[in-house]
Amino acid sequence: MKIAVANGDGIGPEIMEAVIKVFNAAKVPLEYQFVDMGKWVFDKGFSNGMTPEAKATIEELGILFKGPMETPKGKGVKSVNVTARKTWNTYANDRHFQTLSGVDTVFSKAGIHIDLTIVRENIEDTYGGVEHMLTQDVALGRRFITRPGSEQVIRYAFEMAKKKGAKRITCGHKANIMKLTDGLFLEVFNEVAKEYPELKSDDIIVDDLCMKLVSRPELFDVIVLTNLQGDIVSDLCAGLVGGLGFAPSANIGDHISIFEAVHGTAPDIAGKNIANPTSLLLSGLSMLRHLGLMEQSTIIENALLYTLESGVHTGDFGDKSIPSLNTTQFAQAIIDNFGKEPKVNPKPTLKNFDFVPTNSKIAVNPMLLGNKNEEHKIVGVDFFIECNLQPDAIAQMAHKHETNDLKLIIISNRGTQVWPSGSVYTNLVNQFRLRFETGDSQVLSQQDIIHLYSSMSKDFQISSLEILNMWGGKKGYSLAQGQ
């Protein structure tokens, strides 16, 4: 099987060489086609960090194995790592964290074994990168949480948990505050959970989750989260097992999947042959299991675990009384230990299975649609305006533009109600939200909103607006703090 390989920047080429050396020694039946991606490709003028030839090759082969990559700073370009995940809709970031013998942590010293998986939604949330300046003082970032996007990653998490033999799957969220966005993610989680009665499913607020992870990580098995929260929590979990140098990462999509090291490029040690290849090797083992190469992955993983258990280490970790090995020597030590098993947590050998690629050619962008089809009504509009006046003065001006169907209900500032009630102790910025609503029996059209916009624009600098919708009698918008 042929896969695409991108060496990456900094230490990327040397740790990739070490990992492929291990693969070749284990007779992994893969052929590698190297592609051009990374900071050096940005520097050549390719704004997405990859050449057109690289993009075409990855889309043809369906598997990308990549080293760490750097995004140039201060040039207004997007991260090549995020761009790759989003472009090819690798919607599930799967990261397995386990205690490794020879890698000392607070928990390993206490005899607490960690074995948990974080599944992070990989496409949506604030990582849409849709941001605007509403005034010179106020920036707005849009957070996208969709029903079909949530279902993709949550269903993947349940299927993975089932195959893993997990007992528990937990949804981490902040639905107590973000009732619509995180609320939708949690709602989909609960819907999918009904299809998997054999798994214990529960949910936890993300701040409580973080507290419990750093105090009782052994309580958790599989955790699924939205993108930003999952990004933070997965790095937190890497810290529990020794750092990003021991944290694999798999990005799974329906057509293309990416396996990568998520640590930095370490330019200060690049070219010195002293980098630790463990994270990239663990990511590569995830790739082998994804491709059905279970026997080879088990031989390599047991050899890696045995090597670490024996005290063999690179310079960034391990017993300092034992001389460290360089990158090449560390890879050779793993190879020399093929056929050996660690005393702690050896991996059972499973039979290979035939990988069925799903990277079939498609002609148009897939359209993801939810299964809801409820009655829709427009019931109002939020105007976001730039203004330095006090709330009462803004309300007096806004009343002039009310219609029979649309009345001013509240004014808020940074999400907190400041009119018709509020407190003079609420600090204000120069951006307000004015909410106009209609009665429950009224039916509004977009033309009604446009008419009010035209009238309001005579007195106000309008930065943005959002239409207030209802579906099936349920409000599709949040209340202000204090409303």
Buried (B, 14 or more C-beta within 10 A) or exposed (E): BEBBBBBBBBBBBBBBBBBBBBBEBBEBEBEBEEBBBBBBBBEEEBEBBBBEEBBEBBBEBBBBBBBBBBBBEEEEBEBBBBBBBBBBBBBBBBBBBBBBBBBEBEBBEEEBEBBBBBBBBBBBBBBBEEEEEBBEEBEBEEBBBBBBBBBBBBBBBBEBBBEBEBEBBBBBBBBEEBEBBBBBBBBBBEBBBEEBEEBBBEBBBBEEBBEBBBEEBEEBBBBBBBBBBBBBBBBBBBBBBBBBBBBBBBBBBBBBBBBBBBBBBBEEBBEEBBBBBBBBBBBBBBBBBBBBBBBBBBBBBBBBBBBBBBEBBBBBBBEEEEEBBBBBBBBBBBBBBBEBBBEBBBBEEEEBEEEEEEBEEEEEEEEEEEEEEEEEBBBBBBBBBBBEBEBEEBBEBBEEBEEEBBBBBBBBBBEBBBBEEBEEEBEBEBBBBBBBBBEEEBEBEEEBBEBBBEBBEEBBEBBEBBBBBBEEEEEBBBEBBBE
